[in-house]
Amino acid sequence: MAAIPGATRTTGTSGGTRSDDTTGTPGAATGTVRDAGGLGVRLPAGPAIAGLLPPDRLPAPAAQVWATDPRLWAWGAWHAGEVRTAATEQARVVAVGQCLAGSAQMQADLERSARDGDWESLLRWPGAYLLLVLERGGRFTAFTDPAGQFPLYYTRCNGRTVVSTRATAVAALTGRERAPDTLALAAHLVCPAVPELVGTRTAFTGVHRLGPGEVLRVDPATDAVTRTACASPGPHADTRRDDAAARLREALREAVTLRVRDAPRLTCDFSGGLDSTSLAFLAAHAAEEPLDAFVYHHPEAPAGDLEHAVRHARASDAIRLRLTVGGDTSLPYAALHTRGRPDQPDPSTAVIGRLRCRLTHIASRGGGVHLTGEGGDALLTAPPSHLGEVAASRAVRRLACDALALGRLRRVAPAGVARRAVWLARTPIDRALHDLAAHLEQPLAHPPRWLDAIAWWPPPGPETSWLTTRARRELAELAGLAAERAAQARREMPDPGPGPGTRAALVELLGSAQLHGHLVDVARPLGVWPQAPFLDGAVVRAAMSLPVPAKADPYTVKPLLRAALAGAVPDAVLDRRTKGAYAAEDYRGVRRAAADLRVRLARSPLADLGVVEPTRVVADLDAAAHGLAAPFPALNRLLGVDVWLDGLGTAGEAP
């Protein structure tokens, strides 16, 4: 079998195992290859795994994952242990990401699954990973992790199925690398909370993404390709908070402890907030030496984290607080050109300066595995739409109490909160999609308010006016088609599916997983491997098992996390009710970069594609530069798409 940089292998047919670790070299080359149709293509920069089903040879730099099986190929510089493999006579598996199971466990479980044909049992290994199963008879099966952190991209081309861990690889192998899906890009800009609009579509026309907790099966005997849900995380009505808290505590401790045990070098974010700071204390308890923990602070535009981080770090001699000081080069919108080409549009491109500032400081202390709190907000907070589920359950007293408390906190009429909740409970998702179509045709004149979020999704904001008339019309038509599909599904299936609060939490979880994936790409050349224990499969399942309304308490921030980590993390950490606020940096950054942004927007490829009207974007940009309210998240998404489009057709996507 060929050596994969960073791969760990386990092989055997009768219980014997062998593990080999090799380390890749950064900056893997790209190469011209020939696909099945004889078209010369250029592989994108890795690391990546790709497959052609039925198989066909791919020249260097790609190398077969298994010497005797030409279906899967890999290239690029992987972190050590980022690719785990095991094999029996009946099947081979590849776990891509952060599979924390021991080699003996992987081998034993694979042998049992090969006998029983139960591949889903392999999804319970600790960590988070994409699992690829290759059976001796030729069948290929792929399972994504519950959060969607490690996706698989796929398409059909010339009678075969092409799969890869990178969309750019699928696009390159099928001649689609210069074919952006403009409608998917428009939906990403103004409707990121409505994945129902585009389904499996990606930024490349014809390239699809396997969603969180889904399975893709390719059967060579019938030439059939099927995609189905598999063990998607969700609430159980009879789950009690104490039980969910106990499972969450156990899952988080295992997630952190295994990383402390396996990583030669481990560091952690330490913002002083609940998520990253809690993980740092768990890691400090498990580590044998003091833990380097990092907090970012911009002296001219403080986010409010430093004071909390300093105070919490004093609670443990095992935590060494490291201060990362920001400056002009770390402001938002600085040096956008340094992002390189991400695999898919990356909204965090707007803050690439801050990311590089933080990651460079971490790398200077030795690099290695770096824990972040990404995913905690999605798993542990209840979106405003949870009130619709409260109303649907006819919990009148609970709804009245929550409406009163939230009305006071948000300074809105409690009666209005209750009315919105009841309206949401009576609104099926297909009707909401019809309403979305109307909002796309006639955009709001003001940003969505908190009350607007008591819905299946907040209505599109003023940034919708950035789109051309044609783009808005086509998006509205897409929403109408989605509404028809949802109505048909509702007629055919009595089960209504996830409620609005649960659905919103899953959408936010996927967004967190995607952002974390972009962070991993940015950090890779620096020798830093960010990992997010909150995105681990066991952690996601534990947190999502509790119905979303049970995670809500107007007077307590993240009550489930507080119950799970009481005694393991200082009370002062769990008592914090605020989050770091980066608005001051946003405004400071947009003022300094306004001239460059105007030039970029004037020549934006999005305008050439007929997606946006640059003058409308510039008007909102100028308003932001003068300190007026502005849709910064939408601007960040637009710039992420713009940078991605700039790189179409290039040889690789240097992070």
N, C-alpha and C positions, 0 to 999 in steps of 0.2 A: 504494500500500500504506500501511496505517496505521503510525504510529510507535509502537514499543514502547519504553517507558522502559528504558534500559540495553542495548538490543539492538544487535547488530552485524549488518549485512546485507551479503550478497554476491549480486549479481544479474548475469545475463548469459546469452546463448544461443550465443555463438560465441567464448568465451574472454575477453570483456571483463568486468571486475569493477568494483564500486563498493562502498565501505564507508562506512557512516554510523554514528556513535556518538552516542547521546543519553543523558542522565542523568535518571532518574526522581526524583520528589518523594516523600519519605517520608510515610507516613500516607495512602495512597490511600483514597478513599472506597469505601463499599459501596453497592449499589443494588438496588432491587427489580426483578426481571426476570420474564419470562414464559417458561415452558418449553413443550415441544411440546403438553402437555396443557392449557395455559392456566392453570396454577397459579402464583400469585404466589410467588416465592421470593426470598431475599436472598443475594446472593453473599458468601462469606466474604472477609475482608481478604486481599489478595494478599501477595506476587506469586504469580500462578498462570497457567497455561495450561489451557484446557479445550476440549473439542470435542464436538459433537453430530453423530452419523453415522447417517442422513443429516442434512445440515446444517439448521439453523434459526437465525433471528436472535436474538442476545442483546443487549439494550440496554446502555447505559452502566452502569457504568464499563468494561465489557469492550469491546475493539476488535479487529477482525479482524487476525490476524497478517499475512495477505495480502489486499489490497483486492479481488482478483478471486477469492478462494477463501474461502467462508464456513465452512469446516469447523473451523478453529481460531481461538480467541479468547484474548486475554491481558489482564491487568489487574494493577495494583499497581506497587510501586517495586522494579525490578530493579537489581542492581549493573550497572555498565557492563561489557558483554561477557558477561553471564550468559546471555543468549539470543543465539545465533548463527544466522543464516539464509543459505541459498543457494538459487538457483533456475535451472532450465533450462526449455525448452519441455515436456519430458516429466515433470518432477517438481520438487517443492520439499522442502527438508529444514529442520528446526529442531533445533538442538543446545542443550539446556537444561542448564546447570551450568557446567563448567569445560573447555570445548573450547579447546585451546591451539594448534590448527592455524591457519596463516595463511590469509587470505582467498583468495589465489590457489590454494593447495593445496586448500581446500574446493571451490572452483569446478571445478578440473580433475578432482578425484576424483569429484564429483557427475556431471559430464558423462560420465565413463567408466562409472560405475555405471549411469547411465540407459541407456546403450547396451547394456550387458551384462546388466542386471537383477540385478546383484550388489550388493545394498545392504549386505551384511555387511562388505564391504571398507571401508566408511565408519566401522566401529567401531575402526579402528586409528589414528585421529587421536590425538595426544597429549592427555593430560588425562583427565577423567572426566565423562561427560555422558549424558543421556537423548537418544536420537535418534528424531525423528519424521519419517517419510517420507510425503508425500502425492503420489500419482501422478495424472497427468492423467486417467486412466480412472476415478478415484474410489477406488481402493484405498488404505487407510491401514495403515501398518506402524510399530510402535514397538519399539525395542530399548533395554533397560536396561543400565546399566554392570555390569561383572563383580562389583563389591562390593555393589551395591544401594543406593548412596548417593543416586541420583536415581530414585525409583520412579515408576511410572505406576499410577493407580487407575482402575478401570473397572467398569461394570455394564451390564446391558440393562434398558431401561425403555420401555414403550409402543412396542415395535417398533424401537427405535433403540439404538445403543451410545453411552454417555456416558463420556468419558475426561477425566482431569485430572491435573495434577501434585500436586494436593491432594485428599485423601479428603473433606475438608469440602465442597469444591466439588461433587464427585460426589453426595454425600449431599444437599446443598442443591438441586441440580438435579433430583433424583429423589424429593424428599419424605422422605428418610431421616435428616435431621439430628437428629431426636430419637429415633432407634432404635438404641441401643447393642446390640452382639452380646455378651450376657452370658457366653456360653460361651467366646468368644474372649478376653474380658477375664479370666476365671478361669484359662484356660490361660496367659495372659501373666503372671499373678501367681505361679503355682507351677511352671510347666513352660516357662520361656522358652527352654530349650535343646532343646526338642522341637517344632520347627515342623511336623513331620509331623502333629501333632494337629489343627491348624486349616488347614493348607495355605495357600490364597490369601486366607482371610478376614481382615478388618480389624476395628477396633473398631466400625465401623458395619455393621449387618445388611444383607447384600446387596451391599456394596461390596467389591471384590476388589483385591488388589495384585499387580502383575506382579513376579515375583521377580528376583533378581540373574541377569544373563546370560540373560534370557529375551526372547522376541519375541511380540508380539500383532499379529495380522493381522485386519483387518476388510475383507471383500469385499462391496461394495454390490450386486454382480450376483447373488450367491447368498444375501445376508443372513447369511453365515457369519462367526463369530468364533472364531479358533483361537489357542491359547497353547501355545508349544513352547519347549524349551531351545535356546539358541543360543550356541555358543562359551563355555560355562561354564568357568571356570578349573579346572584340575585337574593332578595330577601325571603325569609321563611316566616310566615305569619305567627308561628308559635315560639319564635326565638325571643328569649328574655335578654334584657340588657346585661345582666350579670354573667350569663352564659357566653354571650358574644364578647364581653370584655375579657373573660378568662381565655377564650380562644385567641383573641387578638394579642393579649399579653404573651402567651406562649409562642405565637407565630412571630411576633416582633423580636422576642429574645432569641429565638432560633436563627432568624434572618441575620441579626447583628452578630451573634456569637460565631456562627459559621464563617462569616466574612473576617472577623478578627482572627479566627484560627487559621484560615487559609491564605490570607493576604500577607506577603512579606512586609508590606508597608501600608498602613491605613491611616487616613485622616478624615476629618468630618467638617461639614458646615456647622456654624454655631451662631445663628442670627439672634438668639435670645427669644425666638418664637417657640411655639409648642412643638412643632414637628422635628426640625433638625436638631434642636437642643435636647429633646427627649432621646433621640437616637444617639447623640453624643454621650449622654450619661449612661445609656445601656452599653455602648461600646467601651467607655472608660471602666465600667464594672468588669467587663470581660477581658480587657487587655492586661498584659503583664507589665507594661510600661506606660508612662504618661502619653496621652493622646493629643496631637496637635489639632486644634479646632479653630476655624477661620471665620471671622466676621468682617463684612465689607462696610466701609464708611466713607462718605464723601463730605469733607469738612464744609464745603460751600453749599451743600444741598443734603443735609442729614436726613436719613430715612427713619430715625428713631430707634434703631436696633442696638446701637453701641452701648447705651446705658444699661439695657437689659442684659446684654451679653456679658459685660464686665461684672455685673452683680451676680449673675448665675455662675460664672466661672469660678468665683471665689468660694463656691459651695463644695468644690472638689479639688484636691491636690493632684488628681489624676488627669486634669484637663489643663493644657497649656494654650491659653488664648493667643491667637495670632491675628493682628490687625492688618487688613488690606486697605490701604488708603487710596481712594479714587482721586482723579484729577480731570483735566480737560479731555484727555485722550480716552477716559473711561465713560464719558457722557454718552447718552443715547444719540444715535445717528452719526457718531464719529466713525470715520474710516469704514464705511459700509463695503467698500471694494475689497477689503481684506477677508471677507467671509468666504470667498471662493464659492464653489457651486455645491449646495446641499443636494441630497438625493431627491427631496421634495421641498416645496416652498417652506421657509422657516421664519416664523414671525419674530423669533429671538435674534434674527439678523440685525434688527434695530438697536440691540444692546450688545453687539459683538464686542465693543470696546470694554464694557464692564466685564463680560465673560472672560475675555483674554487677560484682563487685569487680575481677576480672581484666580484663574487657572495657572497663570504664570507664577504667582506667589505660592500656590500649592505645589507646583512642580519644583520650585526652588527649595522646598523642604523635603524633597525626595520623591514626590509623585506617588504612584501606586493607586490603590483603591481609595476612593473618596466618597464618603456617604453624604447624601443629600436628603432633604425632607420632601422631595417632589412626590405628589400623589396624596399627601396627607389631607389637604383641603377637600379634595374630591371625595375621599373615603369617609371623612369624619364630620363634615358639616352637612346640614340639610338645606338645599336650595329653597328659595321662597315657594317654588311650585309644590313642595311637600304639603302645603296647606290644602291643595286640591285632594290629596289622598286622605287627609284628615276629614274633610267635608264628605268625601265619598263613603267613608266608614260610618257616617252618621254620628260621630263623636261630638255632639253639640256642645257639651260643656268644655271639652278640650279646645274646640274651635273658638269658642267665645273667649276663653282665657288667653289663648295665643294671639288672637286678633287684638285684644285689649293691650297686651304687653308689647307686641310688635308695633302697634299703632303709636304707642307712647315713645318707643325707641326711635321709630322712623319719622315721627312727627306727621303722621297721616291719620285720617279718621279711622278708628277701629271698625266702624260699620262698613267702610269701603274695603278694608282688608277681608272681612267676612264675605262680602258680596262677591269679590273676585274669586275667593276660594270656592264658593258654591257654583259660580259660573264655570270655573275650570272643571269641577267634578262632573258637570253636565255636558262638557264639550269633548266629543271624541276627537282623536288625533286627525282624522280625515277632514273634519270641519275646520280644525286649526290650520291645516295645510291650505284649504280654500281661502281662509282669512289671510294667510301669508301671501298668497298670490295677489290679493287686493293691495296689501301693504307694499309689495314690490312695484306695483303699477303707480301707487301714490305714496311716496316715502314720507315718513314723519318729518315734521319741521323742527323737532327737538329730540334730544337723546332720550332713550327709554328711561323711565323712572323705576324706582324700586317696586311700586305696585304693578308695573308692566311685567315684572318677572314672575308674578303669580300666574303662570301660563305654561303651555307646553314648551315655549321658548320666548324670550323677549322679542318684540317686533323689530324688524330692521330699523336702524337709526338713520340719521341724516346722511351718513356715508353712502346710503343707497343711491343718493343723487349723483354720486361720482360716476356711476355706471352710465353707459350710453343708453339711449332709449331702446335700441335693439336688444342690448344685453338684459335690461330689466324685463322686457317683454318675453324673452326666451326663458329667463328664470321663472317668471310667473307661469308660463306654460309648463315648465318642469314641475313646479309646485302643484299645478292642477293634475298632472299625470300621477304624481305621488299620492295625491288625495284619492284618486280613483283606485289606486292599488291598495291603499289603506282601507278604503270602504269595502272593497272586495274581500280583503283578508278578514275584516270584522264580520262580514256576513258568513264566511266559511268557517271561522274558528270562534267558538263561544268564549274561549279564554281571551280576555282583553289585553293580555301582555303587561309589561311594566307600566305602572302608573306614572304620572308626569314627574313626580319628585325622583323616583328611581331612575327613570329614563334620563333626566337631567344630570344626575350623579354619574351615570355610566358615560354620558357624553363628555362630561368634565374629566372623568378618569382617563378616557382615551386621549383627550387633549393634553393632559399632564404627561402621559406616556410618550406621546409624539415629541413634546418639547424636551423631555429627558433624552430621547434618542438623538435629537439634534445636538444637545450638550455633549453627549458621548463622542459624536463626530468632531466637534470643535476641540475637545480635550485630547483626542487620540495622539496627534503629533507631539504633544507636550509630555507624553508618558503618564498622563493622569486618566484613571478609569472611574468616572462617576457611576455610582450605583445607588439605587433608590429602594431601600427595603420596603417602603409602603407599597411598591408596585409588585412585590413578590406574590406569587399565586396564593399561598396560604394566608397571607395578610389580607389580600383582596377578598378572598372567600369569607374570612372571619368577619371583616368589617361590613361587607355587603349582605351578610346573612341577617343582620338586624334591619327591620323595616325603617325606611328613611325617616318617617315621623318620630320614631323612637330616638333618633339621633339629635332631635331638635329640642332646645331649651333656651328660651329668650334670655335667661339670666346666667347661663353657663356656656362658655366656649368649648366646643368639642367634648361634651360630657362622656362619650364613649371612650375617648383616649384618656380622659381623667380617671375613669373607673378602671381602665386597663393598667395604667402605670402608677397608680397611687402607691406610694411606698418605695417604688423603684426609681422615681424621678422626684426631685425636690418640689414641694407644693408651690413654691414661688414661680417655677416654670409653668406649671399647669394652671396657675391663676392668671396668667397674662391674658388680657382681653383685647389687645391691640395687635396690629400687624405692621411691619415696616411699610412706610408710604414713600414711594419713589416719584411722586408727582413733581416735586421740586426739581429733581434731576431731569425729568421729561421736559419740563418747560425750559430749563437752562440749556439742555442739549438742543432742543428744536430752535432756540434763538441763535445759538452759535452756528448751527448747520443749515439755517434757512436758505442761504444763497445757494449752497451746493445742492440742497434738496430741490429747489426750484429748477435748476439745470437738469437734474436727473429726471424729474417728472415731465419736463418739457420734451424729453426724448424717450419717454418710457415705452418699452415694447408693448405694454398693455394698451396704449393708445393705438399703436399700429395694428393690433389685433382687434380693435373695435370694442374693447371691454370697458375702458374708462375715458372720461373727458378730463384731461389734465388740468384745465383751467379751474374746474370745480374743486379738484383736490388742492390746488395751490391756494384757493380762497380760504379753505379750512386751515391749511398750513400757516398762512399769514395770520389768521385769527389766533392760532396757538402761539405764534411767535410774539404776539402782542399780549399774551397772558389770558386770552379768552378761552372758554370751554372748548375742548376739541376731542374728537374720537381717536385718542392715541392707539388703542388696540387695533382699530381698523387701519390706521396709518401704518402701524407696524406690520400688519398682514400684507398690505399693499407693497411695502418696500421689500418684504421677504419674497413676494412673487416677482417683483421687478428684478431683484438680484438673481433669482433662479432663472428667469427668462434670459438674462444677459449671458448665462453660461450654456444655453442650449447648443448642442452640437460640439461642445468641447470634449477633449479626451478624458477628462476626469473631474472629480469634484473635490479638489483639495480643500480640507476643512478650514 
